[in-house]
């Protein structure tokens, strides 16, 4: 996997604040898009795969909570409501939520569960590193770091629901693990594209 070019800069206080503001603006588009995709997956899964539906419902709830916390980070970066409304998203950053939406329309629910969980540990690790860097080098408060703290925190309930969904999918013959891992590899590639695009935007 490609080394993330931006998170280490934040960790060492070497990323400029304009890049942090762009991160906030891009996430303001990613979070609601992912929430709608998860709600759609939950709806699709509910008739035949209730375990997957429960997993996606919990993810959607998490995105709603994350959205509430994102405002503190955006404010600390100096992002006004007017700037947020006028912002033009970067295609390379929005490829990830676009692919999540593709999965919501096309992937078997259990396969989407597996694909998404493959990337969770990577994303959580990035968020933990960013939160520490923001506090240490940029003087950001707990409120400003709450978005990243939220995703960095382990979620035993989410892990349990993912395991239940995958077990049920296997038992029902609704999980092609090879295909799901291909989905997950694409998600990880789009994740890295997100960070590379942000890094490039600051050049």
C-alpha positions, 0 to 999 in steps of 0.5 A: 500500500502507498505510504500516506503522504499527509498524515505524517506531516500533520503528526510533525506539525509540518502541514499548513493550516490551509491544508487542514481547512481543505481536509475539513471541507472535504470531510463535510462532503464525505460524511453525509454521503457515506451516511446515505450510502449506509442507510441505503445498504441497511434498507437493502439488507433488511429483508434477507440479511438483518445482521448486515442491516444492523451493522450498516444502521450502526455505521449510519448512526456513527456518521451522524455523530461524526458530522456533529463533531466535524464543526469544531474542527472546521471552526478551528481551521477558520472555515466559515459557513460561507466558505463551506457553502461555496467550496468546490470538492476535489475529485480525488478526495470524493472518489472514496465516497463515490465508491462507497455509494457504488457498493451501496447499489451493487455489492451484496450486503455481507460483501460490503461489510467485509470490504468496509471493515478492511479499511477501518483500522487504517482510517482509525489509525490515521485519525488517532495520529491526526488528533495527537498532532493537532493537539501537540503542534497546532494547539487544537482543543478537545472540541476541535479534535473530537471528530478524529477522536471519535473515529480513533476510538475502538468500537467493540459493538461495531466489531461484534455486528460485523462478525455477526453479519459476516457469519450470517452471510457465509451461512447463507451463501451470500458472501464471496470473500474473494470479491469482497476483498477486491472491493476492500482493496479498491476502497483502500486505494481510494482512501490513499487517493484522498490523502494524496489529493489533499497533499497535492492540493497544498503544493 
